[in-house]
Amino acid sequence: MACDLTLGRLEPCKDTVGGLKAIYFVNYGDITAYTLEATDEISAVTGTPSCYQYDIKSASSFTQNVQSDRATGTTSYEQVLELTLKKLTVADHKELKLLTYGRPNVLVEDYNGNIFIAGLEHGMEVTGGTIVSGAAMNELSGYTLTLTGMEKLPANFLDDTLATIGFTVVAGT
């Protein structure tokens, strides 16, 4: 049967950390094809995929919720990215407006050196957020965004660097 298990799992070492290092947005449709290895890692993309880098520190998270239903025989993966972006600027205001209109693919880089592609097939939608100035001097002045995607598979790992796989990184200013 195709869904039989093939591996066990030992208790891993305590050598990982939580947290996201950076997010990279790719305009939906710029990835025209990709190479998926037997390990389910992506080793190459084709098209003209520029990825727009957003550095983030703390207060942001990426969660994948498994949604499996025995009655219907379906399984899908809800991908949820919660972003906190510090500081309000005119340029960011304009870019984040464009982000809410689109449905980008999102590369998520964590502090363990992993990079995942979320919204690979269907993109991710901004489903909520705030533009906030804070009430006290030590509160957030910036943006919070929630992006949500629904996919047939969990977000795939990349098996190499962004440039080697075929992305052009556009760093923030």
Buried (B, 14 or more C-beta within 10 A) or exposed (E): EEEEEEEEEEEEEEEEEEEBBBBBBBBBBBBEEBEEEEEEBBBBBEBBBBBBBBEBEEBBBBEBEEEEEEEEEEEBBEBBBBBBBEEBEEEBEEBBEEBBEBBBBBBBBBEEEEBBBBBBEBBBBBEEBEBBEEEEEEEBEBBBBBBBBBBEEBBBBBBEEBEEBBBEBEEEE
